[in-house]
Amino acid sequence: MSNLRQRFYIENCPVRGEVVHLDEALQTILSQRSYPEAIKILIGEMLSATALLASTLKIKGQISLQIQAKGTLKWAMAECNHLGEVRALADFAEDPRFAEAHDSSTVLSTLEQPVLFINIEPEVGERYQGIVPLDKPTLAQCLMQYYDLSAQIPTHIVLASTKETSGGLLIQLLPRREDEYETIDEDLWPRLIMLTDTLKSEEITSLDPQEILFRLYHEEDVRLPEQESLRFACTCSQKKCVNALIQIGENAVKETLEVQNPIEMNCQFCNARYTFNAEEALSLFGKHLS
């Protein structure tokens, strides 16, 4: 078991769901920076959440979650695209509460004026941004509130993370067709929520997705398509760095070269380093050193 996403359906019912498990990808991300344990757990939950939410989109593109706040946690973000590529990052100041805590709710409780952004960026078409109040004890509860109020799709989410492994489960009750109203068990959705809430954090992070689904819904007629793979990947590139230099303009590049030659641009997500000496940087503006 490694980086997996397992979709599932309840046969003859308008219910779909996903189970996500991440370990190697999460470990790669956390190894890029020195994070206290509580922030590692928050990043793990955000990463699993984006992988779950990305699976509900029928577009090519990416979805990201970003927490912005005042206080010792300045911001945190996680991202997943339609290829199952994930990455995440956080910026924070030292806080003894983060080192002592063993769950993400401690971090969330310290936030001042927090906002959670849900950004959907299709490869073709308009971008969408949703704003979610971070006024619930857990990230999962905040996301469920978003679906209730904005998407208006009954959704239940559970998330769990350790400093090495994260996972989550999402189920949704889709709109019914007219011919389904008489045949669908009215108790199905409340029953699924009740069963899902019996799932323990250690089960989410340690069990195979198929084992989780069997334990929860073995009395239901569950259908399992093929599992999908998730992996860490960064979107940084030489081309993006070139575009960034062009965007800030020739004068700004010259000023930078006076104090830093070559110009170094480091990716915070993967620690990749891109360098441009004076000749390379100025040639972007049609200038050449004699």
N, C-alpha and C positions, 0 to 999 in steps of 0.2 A: 504494500500500500504506500502510495507516495502522493502525487499531486493529481487528484481526480475530481471529476464532477459527474454525478450520476443523476440523470433525469428519471422521473417516474410518473406514472399515471395510475389513477384508480379506474379500472375498467367500467365503462358505461356510466361514468360520472364526470361532471365538468370540474375535475380536480387535477391539478398538475403540481409537480414539486421538483425540487433539486436537493441533492446532498453534496456538500463540498468537503474535501479533506486536503490540507496543505501541510507539507513538512519541509521538503528540500527547498522549495521556492521561498518559503518563509525564512528558513535558516540563512539562505543566501542574502536575502534582504536585510535581515537583522545583523549580519556579519559586517555590513558596510559601515555601520556606525555603532558607537557605544551608547546603548539605551538602558535606562533602568527597567527593572522587571515589569512594572505596571504599564509603561509605555510599550514595551514589547508585546504585552497581552492586548493592548488597545490596537496596535498595528495589525496583529493577527486577526482580531475580530473584524476590523475594517477591510482587510484583504479578503477574508472569506465572504463578507457581505457583498463586496463588489463582484466577486465571482458568481454569487447567487443571483444578484440583480442583473448582471450582464446576460445571464441565460434566459431572462424573460424578454429581452429585446429581440426584435426580428429585423435587425439592421446590421450592416457592416460598419464598425466603428468602435468606440470605446465608451465606458462609463467610469466615472470617478466619484469618490466621496471625499470631501474636504472639510475638516473641522477648522474653523478660525475662531480665536478667542483672545482675550486679554488674560494675563496671568503667566504662570510658569510654563504651561503648554501653549506655545504660540500658534502652532498649526500642525495638522497631520493630514496626510492624504494617502489614498490607495486607489489603484486603477486596474481595470481589466478590459481587454478588447475581445472582439468576436473570435479571435484565434486562441483564446485562453491564455494570453500572455499577461502577466501581472507584475506590478511593481508598487512600492510604497516608500514613504519617507515622513519624518516628523522633525520638528524643530522645537526645542524646549530649553528652559533654564533649570539649573539644579534645584531640586526640591526633595528634602528628605522623605516626604510622604510617598514619592514615587518609588523610592528604593525599598520602603518597608511594606508597600501594598502588594497584594497577590491577585488583584482583579482590576479590570478597567474602570469600574464604577468609582474607584477612588480618584482616578484622573478626571473623570467627567465631573465629579463633585467639586473639583478645585477650579473649574473654568469660570471665567468672568465674561459676561456678555457673549456666550458661545453661539455659534451658528453652524449648522451642517448644510453644506451645499451638495446637491446631487447634479452632476454635470453629464449630460448625454451628448456625445459628439459623433454624429454619423459621418462616414466618409463622403457622402453626398447628401445635401440637404441642410436644413437649419439646425443650429445647436439649441439645446434646451437646458435650462437651469432651474432646479427646484430648490426651495429653501425650507429646511426642516428645523423646527425648534428643538434644541437639545434640553428639554425640560423633563425628561424621564430618567430614571436611574440607570438604564442600560441603553446601549446603541441599538439593540434589537427592538426595544420598545419604541424608540424614536422613529425607526424605519417603519414599523407597523403603523404608527400614527400617520406617517406620510401617506402610506397606501390607503388608509381609511379616508383621509381628508382630501387628498389630491387625486390619486388614481381611482379611488372608489372601487377597488378590487379587494375583497376580503383576503387578507394575507396574514400568515402567521410565520414568524421567524425565530429561530433559536441560534445563538452563536456561542462559541467557547474557544478559548485559546490558552495555551501555555507559552512559555518563552521559546518553545521549539516546534510546536504543532498547533494548528488551528483548524476549525471546521464549523460547519453550520448546516442548517436545514431550513428550507422554505417551502411552504405549501400555499396554494392559491385556489380560491373558488371562482371559477370563470363564469361569465354570464351564461345562463341556460338558454337553450333553444325552446321554442314553445312546446315541442313534442316531448321535452324532458321533464316538465313540471310534475306530471302525474306519476312518472316512473322512478324518480330519484328519491332516495331515502332522506327525509327532512332532518333526521338526526345525524346524518353523515358528517357534516361540517363540525358541529359541536363535538362529536365523538373523536374526529381526527385531531382537533385542538387539544382535547383532554389527553389523548394518547401521546401527542407530540410533547406535551409539557411534562411527561414522565421521564423524558430523556435527560440523563445526567450529563454534566459537563465532561466528566472523564470518559463517558461513552462517545460523545461527539468527537473528541480528539484522539481516541485510541482505536475505535472500531471501524472496520471496513464499511463503506456506505451500504452495501447489500445486507450486511449483518444488522445495521441500524434499522433499515426498512423492515427486515423480517421481525425484529423484536417489537417494533411499534405496530406494524400493520399486517401481521400474518393472517388475520381473519378477513382482511380485505383482498380484493382481486387486483393485485398490484402488477403493473406491466413495466418492464425495465428495458429501455433502448440501450444501445452500446454506450459504455462509459466514454467520457471525453478526458483528454489530458490537459493539465494546466502546467505552466512553467514560468519562471522568471524571465523577463526580457526587458531591455531598456530601449527607448526610442531615440536616444541621443545619437548624433552623427556629425561628421565633419561638415556636411552640407548645412545642417541647422546652425552650427557655430558660424559658418560663413555668412548665413543670412542675418544672424544676430549682429555681427560686426557691421554689415552693410546698413542695417536698420539704425544703429546708433550714430552712423555718419563718419565722414572722413576726419573732421576736426577732433571728435572724441577719440577716434582710433589713434591719431597723432599724439594727443595728450597722454593716452595710456602708454604708448611706446616710449615716451620720455621717462616714465617711472618703471616700466616693465617691458623689457625686450629680451626674449620674445613674449608675446601675449600668451598667457596660459588660461585655458578655460576647462574647468573640471566639472564633470557630471556628478551631482550629489547622489543620484540614484545608484550608479554602478562604479563610481570612482574612475571612470575613463578620463584621460587627459588629452586635450587637443591644444597644440601650440602653433603659433603663427609668428614668424620673425618679421622684421620690418618690411622686407621685400614682399613677402607673401601677403601681409596685411594691406599694404598700400596698393598692391596690384589689383585689389578688389575694386579700387576706385580709378583704375587706369593709370596709376602712378608707378614709376619704377625708379629705383635708386641708381644714380650714375656711378 
